[in-house]
Amino acid sequence: MVKKILFGLILILSVVTGWAFLTGLGLERTFFSADYYHAVIDEMDGENLQDYFLAADPPDLEGRGLWDESVIYRALVQVAGEEWLKDRAAYVVEEYLLFVTGEQDELVIAIDLLEHQSVFWEALEEELGQRYPELLGELGPRLLEELVSRLDLPTELTWIEIESKADLDPAFRSELERINRVRANLRTLPWISFAVLLVAGFLWLKPGGAFIALGLGLFLSGASYYYLWPYGWEALVGPFIEGLAAGNGLLELIWAREGPLFYSIAAGIFNRVALYGAVFGVAVLVFGLFVEGCYRLVRGTTGSRKGAS
């Protein structure tokens, strides 16, 4: 009776631990993985990407003068192809991940202008014509050439420059620290829990029983997680990201437009993680049954010899 209770307790705890482990594994392969964002970017519409880059145009640069960076920036985005935009977006994501995960102390994102200087003069002239039509009409087509000859055009545009996390908004920094704590716990605590359960199983259920309980728990955890994780996304992940993006125009715009895309790509990843957990659980269960069978066979053989003697 006691062994059955212990078996059931280890089984239940292994299911719960499995859920935590699969959640951590899923998050590492989605929101903390550059490959996940690359997959999202590859599926994004090129026009939407252009809108996001334009929406990121710093408003405090407006009206600083004829050659303010906002004019250059809009001209660059207008002539940038979809492939270039996706490449820049992937670069931004990689740098941001290094910063938020603590692998990099500062966040500096600079957009290279040199590679596009030969193709964006016409777009720049169009921008000038829209913003300063009277001046361009008065001085004629030589205006652009004259101004360019006197200007040391920058070879890159610094889009984001954060020297340390201390420069972040306190509320956002607090959320970021909480995310990293949860991430660290999900990467370590499940392993500790599995180790404790395995040791407890060895002590009270013997090796075969321990692996059977853990394997069955992992299988049930993976099988149920396949159906449960969408509810967790709807109840926790979606509202959390919406709250984090609220008030941030660019993030809010991206999540409003691309939220379903983030979900659809995450769905494939979380479903695979759940299946991996279930398959691994079956493997552990089979191994436990094999160990239990060997243990009983050896015990039975030993008992027969003692009876014969």
C-alpha positions as CSV (number, residue, x, y, z in Angstrom):
1,M,0.0,0.0,0.0
2,V,2.8,2.4,0.9
3,K,4.7,1.6,-2.3
4,K,1.6,2.3,-4.3
5,I,1.1,5.7,-2.7
6,L,4.8,6.5,-3.2
7,F,4.5,5.4,-6.8
8,G,1.5,7.6,-7.4
9,L,3.2,10.6,-5.7
10,I,6.3,10.3,-7.8
11,L,4.1,9.9,-10.9
12,I,2.2,13.1,-10.2
13,L,5.3,15.1,-9.3
14,S,7.1,13.9,-12.5
15,V,4.1,15.0,-14.6
16,V,4.2,18.5,-13.0
17,T,8.0,18.7,-13.3
18,G,7.7,17.6,-17.0
19,W,5.3,20.5,-17.7
20,A,7.8,22.9,-16.2
21,F,10.7,21.3,-18.2
22,L,8.7,21.4,-21.5
23,T,7.7,25.0,-20.9
24,G,11.3,26.0,-20.3
25,L,12.4,24.1,-23.4
26,G,9.7,25.6,-25.5
27,L,10.5,29.1,-24.4
28,E,14.2,28.6,-25.1
29,R,13.3,27.5,-28.7
30,T,10.9,30.4,-29.2
31,F,11.2,33.7,-27.5
32,F,14.9,33.2,-26.5
33,S,15.9,31.8,-29.8
34,A,17.1,33.8,-32.8
35,D,16.0,31.0,-35.1
36,Y,12.4,31.5,-34.0
37,Y,12.5,35.2,-34.8
38,H,14.2,34.5,-38.1
39,A,11.3,32.1,-39.0
40,V,8.8,34.9,-38.1
41,I,10.7,37.5,-40.1
42,D,10.9,35.2,-43.2
43,E,7.1,34.9,-43.1
44,M,6.5,38.6,-42.6
45,D,5.1,40.8,-45.4
46,G,7.7,43.1,-46.9
47,E,5.5,46.1,-46.8
48,N,4.8,45.5,-43.1
49,L,8.6,45.4,-42.5
50,Q,9.0,48.7,-44.2
51,D,6.2,50.2,-42.0
52,Y,8.0,48.9,-38.9
53,F,11.2,50.6,-39.9
54,L,9.5,53.8,-40.7
55,A,7.5,53.6,-37.4
56,A,10.9,53.3,-35.6
57,D,12.0,56.7,-37.0
58,P,12.8,58.7,-33.9
59,P,10.2,61.5,-33.6
60,D,12.7,63.9,-31.9
61,L,14.7,64.0,-35.1
62,E,11.8,65.7,-36.9
63,G,12.4,69.3,-37.9
64,R,16.1,69.4,-37.0
65,G,17.0,70.8,-40.4
66,L,17.3,69.9,-44.1
67,W,19.8,67.1,-43.6
68,D,18.3,65.5,-40.4
69,E,18.6,61.8,-40.1
70,S,14.8,61.2,-40.5
71,V,15.0,62.3,-44.2
72,I,18.0,60.0,-44.8
73,Y,16.3,57.1,-43.0
74,R,13.1,57.3,-44.9
75,A,14.9,57.5,-48.2
76,L,17.0,54.5,-47.3
77,V,13.9,52.4,-46.3
78,Q,12.1,53.3,-49.5
79,V,14.8,51.9,-51.7
80,A,15.6,48.9,-49.5
81,G,14.5,45.6,-50.8
82,E,12.5,43.1,-48.9
83,E,15.6,40.8,-48.5
84,W,17.6,43.7,-47.1
85,L,14.9,44.6,-44.6
86,K,14.6,41.1,-43.4
87,D,18.3,40.8,-43.0
88,R,18.4,44.1,-40.9
89,A,15.5,42.9,-38.8
90,A,17.3,39.6,-38.1
91,Y,20.4,41.6,-37.1
92,V,18.2,43.7,-34.7
93,V,16.7,40.6,-33.1
94,E,20.1,38.9,-32.6
95,E,21.6,42.0,-30.9
96,Y,18.4,42.5,-28.8
97,L,18.5,38.9,-27.6
98,L,22.2,39.2,-26.6
99,F,21.3,42.3,-24.5
100,V,18.1,41.0,-22.8
101,T,19.7,37.7,-21.9
102,G,22.7,39.4,-20.3
103,E,25.2,38.1,-22.8
104,Q,25.9,41.7,-23.9
105,D,26.1,44.7,-21.5
106,E,25.0,47.3,-24.1
107,L,22.7,47.5,-27.0
108,V,23.8,49.4,-30.1
109,I,22.0,48.9,-33.3
110,A,23.4,50.8,-36.3
111,I,21.9,50.6,-39.8
112,D,24.6,50.6,-42.5
113,L,24.1,53.3,-45.1
114,L,27.3,52.8,-47.2
115,E,26.0,49.8,-49.2
116,H,23.0,51.8,-50.3
117,Q,24.4,55.2,-51.0
118,S,24.7,54.4,-54.7
119,V,21.0,53.7,-55.1
120,F,19.1,56.0,-52.7
121,W,20.0,59.4,-54.2
122,E,16.7,59.5,-56.2
123,A,14.6,58.5,-53.2
124,L,16.4,61.2,-51.2
125,E,15.7,63.8,-53.8
126,E,12.0,62.7,-53.7
127,E,12.0,63.1,-49.9
128,L,13.5,66.6,-50.2
129,G,10.9,67.5,-52.9
130,Q,8.1,66.4,-50.6
131,R,9.4,68.3,-47.5
132,Y,10.9,71.3,-49.2
133,P,9.2,71.7,-52.6
134,E,9.6,75.4,-52.9
135,L,13.4,75.3,-52.1
136,L,13.9,72.4,-54.6
137,G,11.9,74.2,-57.3
138,E,13.7,77.5,-56.8
139,L,17.3,76.0,-56.9
140,G,16.5,73.4,-59.5
141,P,17.9,69.9,-59.9
142,R,21.4,71.0,-59.0
143,L,20.3,71.4,-55.3
144,L,20.9,67.8,-54.4
145,E,24.3,67.6,-56.1
146,E,25.4,70.9,-54.5
147,L,24.3,69.8,-51.0
148,V,25.8,66.4,-51.3
149,S,29.1,67.9,-52.4
150,R,29.2,69.9,-49.1
151,L,27.9,67.1,-46.9
152,D,29.9,64.4,-45.1
153,L,27.1,61.9,-45.4
154,P,27.2,59.4,-42.5
155,T,28.0,55.8,-43.4
156,E,25.7,54.4,-40.7
157,L,22.6,55.5,-38.8
158,T,22.5,54.6,-35.1
159,W,18.9,53.3,-34.5
160,I,19.2,52.2,-30.8
161,E,22.0,53.0,-28.4
162,I,21.7,51.8,-24.8
163,E,24.9,51.7,-22.7
164,S,23.5,49.5,-19.9
165,K,20.2,48.1,-18.6
166,A,20.2,51.0,-16.1
167,D,19.2,53.2,-19.0
168,L,16.0,51.2,-19.6
169,D,12.6,52.3,-18.3
170,P,12.4,51.0,-14.6
171,A,9.1,49.1,-15.2
172,F,10.5,47.5,-18.3
173,R,13.8,46.7,-16.6
174,S,11.9,45.1,-13.7
175,E,9.9,42.9,-16.1
176,L,13.1,41.9,-17.9
177,E,14.7,40.9,-14.7
178,R,11.6,38.8,-13.8
179,I,11.7,37.1,-17.2
180,N,15.3,36.2,-16.7
181,R,14.7,34.8,-13.2
182,V,11.8,32.6,-14.5
183,R,14.0,31.5,-17.4
184,A,16.8,30.6,-15.1
185,N,14.5,28.6,-12.8
186,L,12.9,26.7,-15.7
187,R,16.4,25.7,-16.9
188,T,17.6,24.4,-13.5
189,L,14.7,23.4,-11.1
190,P,13.2,20.7,-13.3
191,W,16.5,18.9,-13.4
192,I,16.9,19.1,-9.6
193,S,13.3,17.8,-9.2
194,F,13.9,14.9,-11.6
195,A,17.1,14.0,-9.6
196,V,15.3,14.1,-6.3
197,L,12.4,12.0,-7.7
198,L,14.8,9.5,-9.1
199,V,16.7,9.1,-5.9
200,A,13.5,8.7,-3.9
201,G,12.3,6.1,-6.4
202,F,15.6,4.2,-6.0
203,L,15.2,4.2,-2.3
204,W,11.6,3.1,-2.0
205,L,10.6,1.6,-5.4
206,K,13.9,0.1,-6.5
207,P,15.5,1.0,-9.9
208,G,12.8,-0.6,-12.1
209,G,10.0,1.1,-10.2
210,A,11.7,4.5,-10.2
211,F,12.2,4.5,-14.0
212,I,8.7,3.2,-14.5
213,A,7.2,6.0,-12.4
214,L,9.3,8.7,-14.1
215,G,8.8,7.3,-17.6
216,L,5.1,7.1,-17.2
217,G,5.0,10.6,-15.7
218,L,7.0,12.0,-18.6
219,F,4.8,10.3,-21.1
220,L,1.7,11.7,-19.5
221,S,3.3,15.1,-19.2
222,G,4.2,15.3,-22.9
223,A,0.9,13.9,-24.1
224,S,-1.1,16.3,-22.0
225,Y,1.2,19.3,-22.7
226,Y,0.4,18.9,-26.4
227,Y,-3.2,19.9,-25.6
228,L,-2.6,22.2,-22.6
229,W,0.1,24.7,-23.9
230,P,-2.3,26.7,-26.2
231,Y,-4.4,27.5,-23.1
232,G,-1.2,28.7,-21.3
233,W,-0.4,30.9,-24.3
234,E,-3.9,32.4,-24.3
235,A,-4.0,32.9,-20.5
236,L,-0.3,34.0,-19.9
237,V,1.9,34.6,-22.9
238,G,-0.4,36.7,-25.0
239,P,-1.6,39.1,-22.2
240,F,2.0,39.4,-20.9
241,I,3.4,40.5,-24.3
242,E,0.4,42.8,-24.8
243,G,1.1,44.4,-21.4
244,L,4.8,44.7,-22.2
245,A,4.2,46.3,-25.6
246,A,1.5,48.7,-24.4
247,G,2.6,52.2,-24.8
248,N,5.5,51.2,-27.1
249,G,4.3,52.2,-30.5
250,L,6.5,49.9,-32.5
251,L,6.2,46.8,-30.4
252,E,2.4,47.4,-30.1
253,L,2.1,47.6,-33.8
254,I,4.2,44.5,-34.5
255,W,2.3,42.4,-32.0
256,A,-1.1,43.7,-33.2
257,R,-0.2,42.7,-36.8
258,E,2.0,39.7,-36.3
259,G,0.6,38.1,-33.2
260,P,-1.1,35.2,-35.1
261,L,2.1,34.6,-37.0
262,F,4.1,34.4,-33.7
263,Y,1.6,31.9,-32.4
264,S,1.4,29.7,-35.6
265,I,5.2,29.3,-35.7
266,A,5.4,28.7,-31.9
267,A,2.7,26.1,-32.2
268,G,4.9,23.9,-34.4
269,I,7.7,24.2,-31.9
270,F,5.7,23.6,-28.7
271,N,3.9,20.6,-30.4
272,R,7.3,19.1,-31.3
273,V,8.6,19.7,-27.7
274,A,5.5,17.9,-26.3
275,L,6.0,15.0,-28.6
276,Y,9.7,14.8,-27.8
277,G,8.7,14.6,-24.1
278,A,6.1,11.9,-24.6
279,V,8.6,9.8,-26.7
280,F,11.4,10.2,-24.2
281,G,8.9,9.2,-21.5
282,V,8.1,6.0,-23.4
283,A,11.8,5.3,-23.7
284,V,12.3,5.7,-20.0
285,L,9.2,3.6,-19.2
286,V,10.5,0.7,-21.5
287,F,13.9,0.9,-19.8
288,G,12.2,0.8,-16.4
289,L,10.1,-2.3,-17.4
290,F,13.3,-4.0,-18.7
291,V,15.2,-3.2,-15.5
292,E,12.2,-4.4,-13.4
293,G,12.0,-7.6,-15.4
294,C,15.7,-8.3,-15.0
295,Y,15.5,-7.6,-11.3
296,R,12.6,-10.0,-10.8
297,L,14.3,-12.6,-13.0
298,V,17.5,-12.4,-10.9
299,R,15.5,-12.4,-7.7
300,G,13.5,-15.4,-8.8
301,T,16.6,-17.4,-9.9
302,T,18.3,-16.6,-6.5
303,G,15.2,-17.7,-4.6
304,S,15.1,-21.0,-6.6
305,R,18.7,-21.7,-5.8
306,K,18.1,-21.1,-2.1
307,G,15.1,-23.4,-2.1
308,A,17.0,-26.1,-3.8
309,S,19.8,-25.9,-1.3
